[in-house]
Amino acid sequence: MDKDGILSQHEVEKDILLKTGDSPTFISDLKALFKLKVLILNVLPVFCGFWLALYFNDVSFSVNSVTFWLTMIGSTLVMAGALVLNNWYDVDIDTVMDRTKKRPTVTGHISLKVTLWLGITLSVLGLVLLLFTTVEAAIYAFVGWFTYVILYTMWSKRKYTLNTVIGSVSGAVTPLIGWAAIAPSSHIVPIVLALIIFIWQMPHTFAIAMKKCDEYKLAGVAMLPVVHGFAFTKRQIVVYVAFLLPFPLFLEPLGFIFIITATLLNIGWLALAIKGFFTKNDLKWAHMMFLYSVNYLMILFIIMIVVTSPILR
């Protein structure tokens, strides 16, 4: 299939909506198509942004329960749509890379035509739902979608090492979506949360790129370690992790427990990043960095929710 979405005659003949039936891979195909783990990791900051907006604006959840569901379902659909469209566009390089060869767009379990229309439909439906919250929330969601689908997937991913920086914008807007559904996002808390996620994505993605460097090289994707090597990438990782150190101080309204925990997480991550200069096994270290980064973000947002829960007020 070409990038204009025009199917060849051969592809039209192969076009199948979904091999549901008795296929034992249907659920796993859906998980891969929606990149379920990535989707969940992006939904959590939306929830956190919404939760913190209620807390800092002294607004009741019960009064905003409908807004909550519109926000969560709408943002999830927009992000799912973007991820599906990424699968549709990247089918050629997914065929080359071992980590993506089992995606349903590659195996043919879900046709490219259906993938394209599913991604568009989910994206539009999600944005419509978010418009029933606030226009600001819908705008943030669209910015995230446009950045990920157009600027990252279709433009920069294969050409520039700055693709990671560009793609990070789409993740950074997630807490802003949740907050903006309740109140204007000019507050210091959602702004800092967006900056944390933006910076976090660099060392997180660089670690993945190091782990899968040979695959990215084979697929012709311009990831940082492919173009500039491991040593340069390690230095970049340390710089970005170090940038996170002062941010807990800007979140002083979240309290002492959060500041201490976030600071310890930052110091631990920086120590692990520096360890990369002395390791003899780059791939093992990159895997450790990846695991730390995933747990770092989850722990950070869970603590934010816990320290602002009614039990601790």
Buried (B, 14 or more C-beta within 10 A) or exposed (E): BEEEEEBEEEBEEEBEEBBEEEEEEBEBBBEBBBBBEBBEBBBBBBBBBBBBBBBBEEBEBEEBEEBBEBBBBBBBBBBBBBBBBBBBBBBBBBBBBEEBEBBBBBBEBBBBBBBBBBBBEBBEBBBBBBBBBBEBBBBBBBBBBBBBBBBBBBEBBBEEBEBBBBBBBBBBBBBBBBBBBBBEBEBEBBBBBBBBBBBBBBBBBBBBBBBBBEBBBBBEBBBBBBBBEBEBBBBBBBEBBBBBBEBBEBBEEBBEEBBEBBBEBBEEBBEBBBBBEEBEEBBEBBBBBBEBBBEBBEEBBEBBBEBBEEEEE
